[in-house]
Amino acid sequence: MSKLIITKDKFVFVDVSTIAKKLLGTIELYAYFDQDDIEWAIDSVEEIDEALELSVPIVIEGGHLPKMKPFGDISKTVKDGYIYVKYSDLF
């Protein structure tokens, strides 16, 4: 089962360590060091084995998380003590 790794800059990686050898050559694979928030490209089975021996997750890129708009930028309407906003402005 895959798990998501979210970096400090809100980039998502998908952990594919268990199926990395099957994916090699079909998609770009990376070894991800979460302590340093860095990744390096994996190009061979030997690099996969080395990463697995070091318990380093092998990942693929998932993309950036969408940026949430702060509530201060949303137009609000106050009526009878309730605050109304357009749902589409929230996302």
C-alpha positions as CSV (number, residue, x, y, z in Angstrom):
1,M,0.0,0.0,0.0
2,S,1.3,3.4,-0.9
3,K,1.7,6.3,1.5
4,L,2.0,10.0,0.9
5,I,5.0,12.0,2.0
6,I,4.4,15.8,2.2
7,T,7.5,18.0,2.2
8,K,8.0,21.4,4.0
9,D,7.2,23.2,0.8
10,K,3.9,21.2,0.4
11,F,5.1,18.9,-2.4
12,V,3.7,15.4,-2.4
13,F,5.7,12.2,-3.0
14,V,4.1,8.7,-3.1
15,D,6.1,6.0,-1.4
16,V,6.5,3.1,-3.8
17,S,9.3,1.2,-2.0
18,T,7.6,-2.1,-2.2
19,I,7.1,-2.0,-6.0
20,A,10.1,0.1,-7.0
21,K,11.9,-2.6,-9.0
22,K,8.8,-3.1,-11.1
23,L,8.5,0.6,-11.8
24,L,12.2,1.1,-12.7
25,G,12.4,2.4,-16.3
26,T,8.7,3.2,-16.6
27,I,8.6,6.3,-14.3
28,E,11.2,8.5,-12.6
29,L,12.1,7.1,-9.1
30,Y,13.7,9.0,-6.3
31,A,15.2,8.2,-2.9
32,Y,13.8,10.7,-0.4
33,F,15.7,11.8,2.8
34,D,13.1,13.4,5.0
35,Q,15.6,14.7,7.6
36,D,17.3,16.9,5.0
37,D,14.2,17.3,2.7
38,I,16.2,16.2,-0.4
39,E,15.8,13.5,-3.0
40,W,18.0,11.9,-5.6
41,A,17.1,10.1,-8.8
42,I,17.4,6.4,-8.9
43,D,18.7,4.8,-12.1
44,S,19.5,1.2,-11.3
45,V,18.5,-1.8,-9.3
46,E,21.7,-1.4,-7.2
47,E,20.6,2.0,-6.1
48,I,17.1,0.6,-5.2
49,D,18.8,-2.1,-3.1
50,E,21.1,0.5,-1.4
51,A,18.1,2.7,-0.6
52,L,16.2,-0.2,0.8
53,E,19.1,-1.3,3.0
54,L,19.4,2.2,4.4
55,S,15.6,2.3,5.0
56,V,15.3,5.3,2.7
57,P,11.8,5.5,1.0
58,I,11.7,5.2,-2.7
59,V,9.2,7.7,-4.1
60,I,7.5,9.1,-7.2
61,E,6.4,12.7,-7.6
62,G,2.8,13.4,-6.8
63,G,2.7,17.2,-7.3
64,H,2.1,20.3,-5.2
65,L,-0.8,20.6,-2.8
66,P,-3.2,23.4,-3.8
67,K,-2.7,26.6,-1.9
68,M,-5.5,27.5,0.4
69,K,-6.7,31.1,0.2
70,P,-6.6,32.8,3.6
71,F,-10.0,33.7,5.0
72,G,-9.1,37.4,5.0
73,D,-9.3,37.5,1.2
74,I,-12.8,36.1,1.0
75,S,-15.7,38.5,0.6
76,K,-18.1,38.1,3.5
77,T,-21.6,39.1,4.1
78,V,-23.0,39.6,7.7
79,K,-26.7,39.2,8.1
80,D,-28.6,38.8,11.4
81,G,-25.3,38.0,13.3
82,Y,-24.3,35.3,10.8
83,I,-21.3,35.5,8.4
84,Y,-21.9,34.2,4.9
85,V,-19.3,33.4,2.3
86,K,-19.5,31.9,-1.2
87,Y,-18.5,28.2,-1.0
88,S,-16.5,28.6,-4.3
89,D,-14.3,31.3,-2.6
90,L,-13.1,28.9,0.0
91,F,-11.3,26.6,-2.5
